[in-house]
């Protein structure tokens, strides 16, 4: 079963995610974790580990003035980070059998 990985801080070394995240898993960036989708951070992250869906908590994006523009996947093609609200956050956690917070 696919996992939902919650990332709530800035990742200094994305290689620690390699044994945790598998193809088909989803990542949710929240709290200070939304900074990982700025600039080259997201591109570097997806080159190191593979995941199929990416989400960010809208309230945290707004509070930190972070946008979901300029996202990339490992082929440098757009990877859409979907902005979600708290209700969608709850639905998302219920949709996955395993939820891991990093």
DSSP file (Angstrom, degrees, kcal/mol; ACC not computed):
  #  RESIDUE AA STRUCTURE BP1 BP2  ACC     N-H-->O    O-->H-N    N-H-->O    O-->H-N    TCO  KAPPA ALPHA  PHI   PSI    X-CA   Y-CA   Z-CA
    1    1 A X              0   0    0      0, 0.0    95,-0.1     0, 0.0    24,-0.0   0.000 360.0 360.0 360.0 142.0    0.0    0.0    0.0
    2    2 A X        -     0   0    0     22,-0.1    96,-0.7     1,-0.1    95,-0.5  -0.326 360.0-136.3 -71.8 154.3    1.2    3.5   -0.8
    3    3 A X  E     -a   98   0A   0     19,-0.1    23,-2.5    94,-0.1     2,-0.5  -0.748   4.5-136.5-112.2 156.5    2.3    5.8    2.0
    4    4 A X  E     -ab  99  26A   0     94,-2.4    96,-2.7    -2,-0.3     2,-0.6  -0.974  21.3-158.6-108.9 122.5    1.7    9.5    2.7
    5    5 A X  E     -ab 100  27A   0     21,-2.9    23,-3.0    -2,-0.5     2,-0.6  -0.909   1.4-155.8-106.0 119.3    4.9   11.2    3.9
    6    6 A X  E     -ab 101  28A   0     94,-3.6    96,-3.4    -2,-0.6     2,-0.6  -0.846   6.8-167.8 -95.4 123.2    4.5   14.4    5.9
    7    7 A X  E     + b   0  29A   0     21,-2.8    23,-2.3    -2,-0.6    26,-0.1  -0.937  14.9 167.3-114.5 111.9    7.5   16.7    5.7
    8    8 A X        +     0   0    0     -2,-0.6    24,-0.9    21,-0.2     2,-0.3   0.165  57.9  45.7-113.8  18.0    7.3   19.5    8.3
    9    9 A X  S    S-     0   0    0     23,-0.3     2,-0.3    22,-0.2    27,-0.1  -0.960  93.2 -82.0-149.7 167.0   10.8   20.9    8.2
   10   10 A X        -     0   0    0     -2,-0.3     2,-0.6    25,-0.1    23,-0.1  -0.569  44.9-133.0 -73.5 130.6   13.5   22.0    5.8
   11   11 A X        +     0   0    0     -2,-0.3     3,-0.2     1,-0.2    -1,-0.1  -0.762  25.6 178.6 -89.7 121.1   15.5   19.0    4.5
   12   12 A X  S    S+     0   0    0     -2,-0.6     2,-0.4     1,-0.3    -1,-0.2   0.770  82.2  29.1 -86.9 -29.7   19.2   19.4    4.5
   13   13 A X    >   -     0   0    0      1,-0.1     3,-1.3     2,-0.0    -1,-0.3  -0.860  62.7-176.7-135.2  98.3   19.9   15.9    3.3
   14   14 A X  G >  S+     0   0    0     -2,-0.4     3,-1.9     1,-0.3     4,-0.4   0.642  72.7  82.6 -71.8 -12.8   17.2   14.4    1.0
   15   15 A X  G >  S+     0   0    0      1,-0.3     3,-0.9     2,-0.2     4,-0.4   0.746  77.0  70.7 -64.3 -21.1   19.1   11.1    0.7
   16   16 A X  G <  S+     0   0    0     -3,-1.3    -1,-0.3     1,-0.2     3,-0.3   0.723  93.3  58.2 -66.6 -18.4   17.6   10.1    4.1
   17   17 A X  G X> S+     0   0    0     -3,-1.9     4,-2.7     1,-0.2     3,-1.7   0.714  81.7  86.5 -81.7 -21.0   14.2    9.8    2.3
   18   18 A X  T <4 S+     0   0    0     -3,-0.9    -1,-0.2    -4,-0.4    -2,-0.1   0.859  91.2  43.6 -52.2 -44.9   15.4    7.3   -0.2
   19   19 A X  T 34 S+     0   0    0     -4,-0.4    -1,-0.3    -3,-0.3    -2,-0.1   0.628 119.5  45.1 -76.9  -8.6   14.7    4.2    1.9
   20   20 A X  T <4 S+     0   0    0     -3,-1.7     2,-0.4    -4,-0.2    -2,-0.2   0.851 101.0  65.0 -99.6 -43.4   11.4    5.6    3.1
   21   21 A X     <  -     0   0    0     -4,-2.7    29,-0.3     4,-0.1     2,-0.3  -0.697  60.5-177.5 -93.5 132.9    9.7    6.9   -0.1
   22   22 A X    >   -     0   0    0     -2,-0.4     3,-2.2    27,-0.1    30,-0.3  -0.814  41.7 -77.0-121.1 163.2    8.7    4.5   -2.9
   23   23 A X  T 3  S+     0   0    0     -2,-0.3    28,-0.1     1,-0.3     3,-0.1  -0.362 120.3  31.5 -58.3 134.7    7.1    5.1   -6.3
   24   24 A X  T 3  S+     0   0    0      1,-0.4    -1,-0.3   -22,-0.1    27,-0.1   0.216  91.7 121.4  98.2 -14.5    3.4    5.7   -5.9
   25   25 A X    <   -     0   0    0     -3,-2.2    27,-2.1    25,-0.3    28,-1.2  -0.370  54.5-135.9 -76.1 161.4    3.8    7.4   -2.5
   26   26 A X  E     -bc   4  53A   0    -23,-2.5   -21,-2.9    26,-0.2     2,-0.4  -0.885   7.9-148.1-118.3 152.1    2.6   10.9   -1.9
   27   27 A X  E     -bc   5  54A   0     26,-2.3    28,-2.8    -2,-0.3     2,-0.5  -0.971   5.4-164.2-121.3 133.6    4.4   13.8    0.0
   28   28 A X  E     -bc   6  55A   0    -23,-3.0   -21,-2.8    -2,-0.4     2,-0.5  -0.975   8.4-155.0-118.0 119.3    2.7   16.5    1.9
   29   29 A X  E     +bc   7  56A   0     26,-3.0    28,-2.1    -2,-0.5     2,-0.3  -0.815  26.8 159.7 -92.2 127.0    4.7   19.6    2.8
   30   30 A X    >   +     0   0    0    -23,-2.3     3,-2.2    -2,-0.5     5,-0.1  -0.930  45.6   1.8-144.0 167.6    3.5   21.4    5.9
   31   31 A X  G >  S-     0   0    0     -2,-0.3     3,-1.6     1,-0.3     4,-0.2  -0.275 135.6 -13.7  50.2-136.0    4.7   23.9    8.5
   32   32 A X  G >  S+     0   0    0    -24,-0.9     3,-1.6     1,-0.3    -1,-0.3   0.627 124.7  83.8 -68.9 -10.5    8.4   24.9    7.6
   33   33 A X  G X  S+     0   0    0     -3,-2.2     3,-1.8     1,-0.3    -1,-0.3   0.718  71.8  75.7 -62.7 -21.2    8.4   21.9    5.2
   34   34 A X  G X  S+     0   0    0     -3,-1.6     3,-1.7     1,-0.3    -1,-0.3   0.747  79.2  72.4 -64.8 -20.7    6.8   24.1    2.5
   35   35 A X  G X  S+     0   0    0     -3,-1.6     3,-1.5     1,-0.3    -1,-0.3   0.738  81.4  73.8 -64.3 -20.0   10.2   25.8    2.1
   36   36 A X  G <  S+     0   0    0     -3,-1.8    -1,-0.3     1,-0.3     9,-0.2   0.638  89.4  58.4 -67.8 -13.6   11.3   22.6    0.3
   37   37 A X  G <  S+     0   0    0     -3,-1.7     2,-0.3    -4,-0.2    -1,-0.3   0.425  85.2 102.2 -97.1   2.4    9.2   23.5   -2.7
   38   38 A X  S X  S-     0   0    0     -3,-1.5     3,-1.7    -4,-0.1     4,-0.4  -0.612  90.5 -36.9 -84.6 144.6   11.0   26.8   -3.3
   39   39 A X  T 3> S-     0   0    0     -2,-0.3     4,-0.5     1,-0.3     3,-0.4  -0.096 123.9 -13.4  51.7-129.5   13.6   27.2   -6.0
   40   40 A X  H 3> S+     0   0    0      1,-0.2     4,-2.7     2,-0.1    -1,-0.3   0.546 113.7  89.9 -84.9  -8.7   15.9   24.2   -6.6
   41   41 A X  H <> S+     0   0    0     -3,-1.7     4,-2.3     1,-0.2    -1,-0.2   0.923  90.9  42.9 -56.2 -49.1   14.9   22.4   -3.4
   42   42 A X  H  > S+     0   0    0     -4,-0.4     4,-2.7    -3,-0.4     5,-0.2   0.908 113.3  52.0 -66.3 -42.0   12.0   20.5   -5.0
   43   43 A X  H  X S+     0   0    0     -4,-0.5     4,-1.2     1,-0.2    -1,-0.2   0.920 112.0  46.6 -60.4 -43.4   14.0   19.7   -8.1
   44   44 A X  H  X S+     0   0    0     -4,-2.7     4,-1.1     1,-0.2    -1,-0.2   0.896 111.6  52.8 -64.4 -40.4   16.8   18.3   -5.9
   45   45 A X  H >X S+     0   0    0     -4,-2.3     4,-2.1    -5,-0.3     3,-0.6   0.936 109.4  46.2 -62.1 -48.6   14.4   16.3   -3.8
   46   46 A X  H 3< S+     0   0    0     -4,-2.7    28,-0.3     1,-0.2    -1,-0.2   0.712 107.1  58.6 -74.1 -17.7   12.7   14.6   -6.7
   47   47 A X  H 3< S+     0   0    0     -4,-1.2    -1,-0.2    -5,-0.2    -2,-0.2   0.799 112.1  41.5 -73.8 -28.3   16.0   13.7   -8.3
   48   48 A X  H << S+     0   0    0     -4,-1.1     2,-0.3    -3,-0.6    -2,-0.2   0.839 125.9  20.9 -87.0 -36.8   17.0   11.8   -5.2
   49   49 A X  S  < S-     0   0    0     -4,-2.1     2,-0.5    -5,-0.1    -1,-0.2  -0.937  72.6-129.3-134.7 154.1   13.7   10.1   -4.4
   50   50 A X        +     0   0    0    -29,-0.3     2,-0.3    -2,-0.3   -25,-0.3  -0.898  32.5 155.2-110.7 132.2   10.6    9.2   -6.4
   51   51 A X        -     0   0    0     -2,-0.5   -25,-0.2   -28,-0.1   -28,-0.1  -0.977  33.3-144.1-147.2 155.0    7.0   10.0   -5.4
   52   52 A X  S    S+     0   0    0    -27,-2.1     2,-0.4    -2,-0.3   -26,-0.2   0.760  78.1  34.2 -96.8 -25.9    4.0   10.4   -7.6
   53   53 A X  E     -c   26   0A   0    -28,-1.2   -26,-2.3    26,-0.1     2,-0.4  -0.974  58.3-165.8-134.5 145.9    2.0   13.2   -5.9
   54   54 A X  E     +cd  27  81A   0     26,-0.6    28,-2.6    -2,-0.4     2,-0.3  -0.996   9.2 177.8-133.8 136.2    2.9   16.3   -3.9
   55   55 A X  E     -cd  28  82A   0    -28,-2.8   -26,-3.0    -2,-0.4     2,-0.3  -0.904  10.1-162.4-131.0 157.9    0.7   18.4   -1.7
   56   56 A X  E     -cd  29  83A   0     26,-2.2    28,-2.6    -2,-0.3     2,-0.5  -0.994  30.6-111.1-142.0 140.1    1.3   21.5    0.4
   57   57 A X  E >>  - d   0  84A   0    -28,-2.1     4,-2.1    -2,-0.3     3,-0.6  -0.582  23.7-144.4 -74.0 120.4   -0.9   22.9    3.2
   58   58 A X  H 3> S+     0   0    0     26,-3.4     4,-2.5    -2,-0.5     5,-0.2   0.850  96.3  54.7 -55.5 -42.6   -2.4   26.1    1.9
   59   59 A X  H 3> S+     0   0    0     25,-0.3     4,-2.3     1,-0.2    -1,-0.3   0.875 110.3  47.0 -62.5 -37.2   -2.3   27.9    5.3
   60   60 A X  H <> S+     0   0    0     -3,-0.6     4,-1.5     2,-0.2    -1,-0.2   0.859 110.3  52.2 -74.5 -35.2    1.4   27.2    5.7
   61   61 A X  H  <>S+     0   0    0     -4,-2.1     5,-2.5     2,-0.2     4,-0.4   0.938 113.5  44.7 -61.7 -46.3    2.1   28.4    2.1
   62   62 A X  H ><5S+     0   0    0     -4,-2.5     3,-1.0     1,-0.2    -2,-0.2   0.920 111.3  51.9 -64.8 -45.4    0.3   31.6    2.9
   63   63 A X  H 3<5S+     0   0    0     -4,-2.3    -1,-0.2     1,-0.3    -2,-0.2   0.804 118.1  38.1 -63.1 -29.4    1.9   32.2    6.3
   64   64 A X  T 3<5S-     0   0    0     -4,-1.5    -1,-0.3    -5,-0.1    -2,-0.2   0.320 107.7-121.1-106.2   6.8    5.4   31.7    4.8
   65   65 A X  T < 5 +     0   0    0     -3,-1.0     2,-0.4    -4,-0.4    -3,-0.2   0.891  60.7 149.5  55.2  44.3    4.8   33.5    1.5
   66   66 A X      < -     0   0    0     -5,-2.5     2,-0.2    -6,-0.2    -1,-0.2  -0.889  30.5-157.4-108.2 137.9    5.7   30.4   -0.5
   67   67 A X        -     0   0    0     -2,-0.4   -30,-0.0     2,-0.1    -5,-0.0  -0.689  22.7-129.5-108.5 166.7    4.1   29.7   -3.9
   68   68 A X        +     0   0    0     -2,-0.2    13,-0.4   -30,-0.1     3,-0.4   0.049  69.4 119.2-101.9  25.0    3.8   26.4   -5.8
   69   69 A X        +     0   0    0      1,-0.2   -30,-0.2    11,-0.1    -2,-0.1  -0.463  60.4  32.0 -84.2 161.5    5.3   27.9   -9.0
   70   70 A X  S    S+     0   0    0      1,-0.2     2,-0.3    -2,-0.1    -1,-0.2   0.866  76.2 162.7  62.6  41.4    8.4   26.5  -10.6
   71   71 A X        -     0   0    0     -3,-0.4     2,-0.3   -29,-0.1    -1,-0.2  -0.647  14.1-172.5 -88.9 151.4    8.0   22.9   -9.6
   72   72 A X        -     0   0    0      6,-0.3     6,-0.2    -2,-0.3     2,-0.2  -0.963  15.3-147.3-138.3 154.2   10.0   20.2  -11.4
   73   73 A X    >   -     0   0    0      4,-2.3     3,-2.4    -2,-0.3   -26,-0.1  -0.509  52.1 -78.6-106.7-172.2   10.1   16.4  -11.5
   74   74 A X  T 3  S+     0   0    0      1,-0.3   -27,-0.0   -28,-0.3   -24,-0.0   0.684 133.4  52.1 -65.7 -16.4   13.3   14.4  -12.1
   75   75 A X  T 3  S-     0   0    0      2,-0.2    -1,-0.3     3,-0.0     3,-0.1   0.229 119.3-110.1 -98.0  12.8   13.0   15.0  -15.8
   76   76 A X  S <  S+     0   0    0     -3,-2.4     2,-0.3     1,-0.3    -2,-0.1   0.759  79.2 130.7  60.9  27.7   12.8   18.8  -15.2
   77   77 A X  S    S-     0   0    0      1,-0.1    -4,-2.3     0, 0.0    -1,-0.3  -0.742  72.3 -75.2-100.5 157.1    9.2   18.7  -16.3
   78   78 A X        -     0   0    0     -2,-0.3     2,-0.5    -6,-0.2    -6,-0.3  -0.254  40.9-165.9 -56.6 133.4    6.5   20.4  -14.2
   79   79 A X        -     0   0    0     -6,-0.1     2,-0.5    -3,-0.0    -7,-0.1  -0.981  21.9-135.6-115.2 112.8    5.5   18.5  -11.0
   80   80 A X        -     0   0    0     -2,-0.5     2,-0.8    -9,-0.1   -26,-0.6  -0.580  11.1-157.4 -77.5 120.1    2.4   20.0   -9.7
   81   81 A X  E     -d   54   0A   0     -2,-0.5     2,-0.5   -13,-0.4   -26,-0.3  -0.881  19.5-142.6 -92.8 113.6    2.3   20.6   -6.0
   82   82 A X  E     -d   55   0A   0    -28,-2.6   -26,-2.2    -2,-0.8     2,-0.4  -0.660   5.0-136.8 -84.4 126.3   -1.3   20.8   -5.1
   83   83 A X  E     -d   56   0A   0     -2,-0.5     2,-0.3   -28,-0.2   -26,-0.2  -0.687  28.9-174.7 -80.6 129.2   -2.3   23.3   -2.5
   84   84 A X  E     -d   57   0A   0    -28,-2.6   -26,-3.4    -2,-0.4   -25,-0.3  -0.906  17.6-133.9-127.8 155.1   -4.8   21.8    0.0
   85   85 A X     >  -     0   0    0     -2,-0.3     4,-2.0   -28,-0.2     5,-0.1  -0.338  41.3 -89.8 -95.1-177.7   -6.9   23.1    3.0
   86   86 A X  H  > S+     0   0    0      1,-0.2     4,-2.1     2,-0.2     5,-0.2   0.871 125.5  52.7 -65.0 -37.5   -7.3   21.4    6.4
   87   87 A X  H  > S+     0   0    0      1,-0.2     4,-2.2     2,-0.2    -1,-0.2   0.915 111.3  46.8 -63.8 -41.1  -10.4   19.4    5.4
   88   88 A X  H  > S+     0   0    0      2,-0.2     4,-2.6     1,-0.2    -1,-0.2   0.841 107.8  58.2 -68.0 -32.8   -8.5   18.0    2.4
   89   89 A X  H  X S+     0   0    0     -4,-2.0     4,-2.2     2,-0.2    -2,-0.2   0.927 107.5  46.3 -60.0 -46.5   -5.5   17.3    4.7
   90   90 A X  H  X S+     0   0    0     -4,-2.1     4,-1.7     2,-0.2    -2,-0.2   0.934 112.9  49.5 -62.5 -46.6   -7.8   15.1    6.9
   91   91 A X  H  X S+     0   0    0     -4,-2.2     4,-1.2     1,-0.2    -2,-0.2   0.892 109.8  52.3 -59.2 -40.3   -9.2   13.4    3.8
   92   92 A X  H  X S+     0   0    0     -4,-2.6     4,-0.7     1,-0.2     3,-0.4   0.913 107.5  50.3 -64.3 -43.5   -5.7   12.7    2.5
   93   93 A X  H  < S+     0   0    0     -4,-2.2     3,-0.4     1,-0.2    -1,-0.2   0.830 111.1  50.2 -65.7 -30.0   -4.5   11.2    5.8
   94   94 A X  H  < S+     0   0    0     -4,-1.7    -1,-0.2     1,-0.2    -2,-0.2   0.731 102.0  62.5 -77.9 -21.9   -7.6    8.9    5.7
   95   95 A X  H  < S+     0   0    0     -4,-1.2     2,-0.4    -3,-0.4    -1,-0.2   0.674  97.6  65.3 -77.4 -17.1   -6.9    7.8    2.1
   96   96 A X     <  -     0   0    0     -4,-0.7   -93,-0.1    -3,-0.4     3,-0.1  -0.886  68.7-149.4-111.4 138.4   -3.5    6.3    3.0
   97   97 A X  S    S+     0   0    0    -95,-0.5     2,-0.5    -2,-0.4    -1,-0.1   0.856  89.5  41.2 -69.8 -35.5   -3.1    3.2    5.2
   98   98 A X  E     -a    3   0A   0    -96,-0.7   -94,-2.4     2,-0.0     2,-0.4  -0.959  64.4-176.6-120.4 129.6    0.3    4.5    6.4
   99   99 A X  E     -a    4   0A   0     -2,-0.5     2,-0.4   -96,-0.2   -94,-0.2  -0.993   6.8-171.3-125.1 125.9    1.2    8.1    7.3
  100  100 A X  E     -a    5   0A   0    -96,-2.7   -94,-3.6    -2,-0.4     2,-0.5  -0.965   9.5-153.1-120.4 129.5    4.8    8.9    8.2
  101  101 A X  E      a    6   0A   0     -2,-0.4   -94,-0.2   -96,-0.2   -96,-0.1  -0.889 360.0 360.0-102.7 129.4    5.9   12.3    9.6
  102  102 A X              0   0    0    -96,-3.4   -95,-0.2    -2,-0.5    -1,-0.1   0.353 360.0 360.0-115.3 360.0    9.5   13.4    9.0
